[in-house]
Amino acid sequence: MADQLNPDEKFDLITRNLQEVLGEEKLKQVLQERELKVYWGTATTGKPHVAYFVPMSKIADFLKAGCEVTILFADLHAYLDNMKAPWELLELRVKYYEQVIKAMLESIGVPLEKLKFVKGTDYQLSREYTLDVYRLSSMVTEHDAKKAGAEVVKQVEHPLLSGLLYPGLQALDEEYLKVDAQFGGVDQRKIFTLAEKYLPSLGYAKRAHLMNPMVPGLTGAKMSSSEEESKIDLLDSKEDVKKKLKKAFCEPGNIQNNGVLSFVKYVLFPLRGEFCIKRDPKWGGDKVYTVFEEVEKDFAEELIHPGDLKASVEVALNQLLEPIRKKFQSPELRKLTNSAYPDPSRTTGGKGAKAGGGGGGGGGENDELAPSRLDIRVGKIISVEKHPDADSLYLEKIDVGEAEPRTVVSGLVAYVSQEDLQDRMVLVLCNLKPQKMRGIESQAMLLCASIEGEPRRVEPLDPPEGSSPGERVFVEGYEKDKADDKLNPKKKVWEKLQVDLKISDECVAQWKDKQLMTKLGQITCKTLKGGNIS
């Protein structure tokens, strides 16, 4: 395709959908003489998520325009950024990023042979590069370094010196990768302008800079690896994608900070050139759009319902994710994933971890996401009565092995008859903060299996036969760890752990493929294979 484009057409393709370009004239000059050399770097920190499809689709544009593209796995940057990637995990994180980025590119049809992949520490520890770091540090003020990294480097009360080095190293990468332009998000603008200011002082050329807009996450804020509720992981199941999209901020008629709509604009349209809204025939049936502005206009005028937009994006997104999921089902890549991102509760020396390697809690508050932090017990429903102020809610008195039964407010009677609940053995989460529901305090949560759909299907979880009220429920391998006294709602421990609670194809309750159990055996449900637990 690039052979058929003139320099102006290449420029238009390279810069489409970008929020800002610094050095347009330099780009045009290079394109008159030869193909453009551009690089995109990614610090190998948290797991890449679906927002990474935005730069991937732009890289596809660069290749169509004939650009020579380098992808930098910035492992040293990952360590310098407040040690987001521990030194001992740098190599594993790089391998994970390389595999997942290549899988993403393959899923959107980008030929890998046209790309160059480079690891930062392959050249950033060389004598020449190190001397340039010292030369640059003698020129850049603390103010400029701190300002440059303000939107990229993690901001903390007592910043480390490493965070001040980060922007300068990114500037030097442009020279050592021998490129004409660097591509990144608009949040990196201050680093780009620092590079333009200081590289000429070292005798190096000033490069052009191409900036993508920042795509909103599912909550309406920036999509981030560290904010679980804002993102969809590349390896999330179809059920997780549905669940997260269902919760996504997508207000009728609101086109601002709409992560679902932005995904259509910056990923689906550049890759496919069209987008199909799927809906029931009684609401007009399916409609294919070939221009994003028409999608945006119809959504703003409420001609597209948020539910239809989410359902349509769900279909398109799963088509992109399915090849990645399949690739990472191999034993080698599953092992790599677990090694690069080990369960923090099973490692030693981390914040909140026990000496000797146990995860968990010891009854206090910690920051590790071990399932043992959840105080799940076997309970027995001893009475069920209607909520006095809510038709859809009922009050269950549940014996959980304490002096007094706990009151649980739920809508379970909509799915299981009141008679069937009486004297039934169930599972209860006991260390959530009590919450008032229509004026009555719910002192625990009844755990159930569910499958979304029309109609929604819900079943209580079943402890092993012979279980008694108060018996502890644990995840296989975590039986010796203690639960928190109370879960801090601000930390969203339950919400983060609940994402990985599932029902297997054998109707067994699991957390990350490990069984939920009591001392008598495994936790099950009656029929909801593949369901979620909530």
Salt bridges, closest charged atoms under 4 A:
GLU20 OE2 - ARG189 NH2 2.78
GLU35 OE2 - LYS10 NZ 3.02
ASP61 OD1 - ARG16 NH2 2.87
ASP61 OD2 - LYS58 NZ 2.96
ASP81 OD2 - LYS84 NZ 3.06
GLU91 OE1 - LYS119 NZ 2.87
GLU98 OE2 - LYS102 NZ 2.82
GLU106 OE1 - LYS327 NZ 3.96
ASP132 OD1 - ARG135 NH1 2.69
ASP144 OD1 - HIS143 ND1 3.27
ASP144 OD2 - LYS197 NZ 2.98
GLU151 OE2 - LYS190 NZ 3.77
GLU157 OE2 - HIS158 NE2 3.89
ASP173 OD2 - HIS77 NE2 3.77
GLU174 OE2 - HIS209 NE2 2.55
GLU175 OE2 - LYS178 NZ 2.74
GLU175 OE1 - ARG207 NH1 3.02
ASP180 OD1 - ARG34 NH2 2.78
ASP187 OD2 - LYS222 NZ 3.33
GLU196 OE2 - HIS209 ND1 2.89
GLU228 OE1 - LYS231 NZ 3.85
GLU228 OE2 - LYS244 NZ 3.57
ASP233 OD1 - LYS231 NZ 2.47
ASP236 OD2 - LYS244 NZ 2.78
ASP240 OD1 - LYS502 NZ 2.36
ASP298 OD2 - LYS287 NZ 3.34
GLU301 OE2 - LYS297 NZ 3.28
GLU314 OE2 - LYS242 NZ 3.29
GLU322 OE1 - ARG325 NH1 2.79
ASP367 OD2 - LYS351 NZ 2.85
ASP367 OD1 - LYS491 NZ 3.46
ASP375 OD2 - ARG377 NH2 2.90
ASP391 OD1 - LYS386 NZ 3.20
GLU402 OE2 - ARG377 NH1 2.95
GLU402 OE2 - ARG406 NH2 2.81
GLU452 OE1 - LYS246 NZ 3.09
GLU452 OE2 - ARG456 NE 3.00
ASP462 OD1 - ARG424 NH2 3.19
ASP462 OD2 - LYS526 NZ 2.64
ASP481 OD2 - ARG346 NH1 3.28
ASP481 OD1 - LYS354 NZ 3.77
ASP484 OD2 - ARG373 NH2 2.72
ASP513 OD2 - ARG334 NH2 3.49
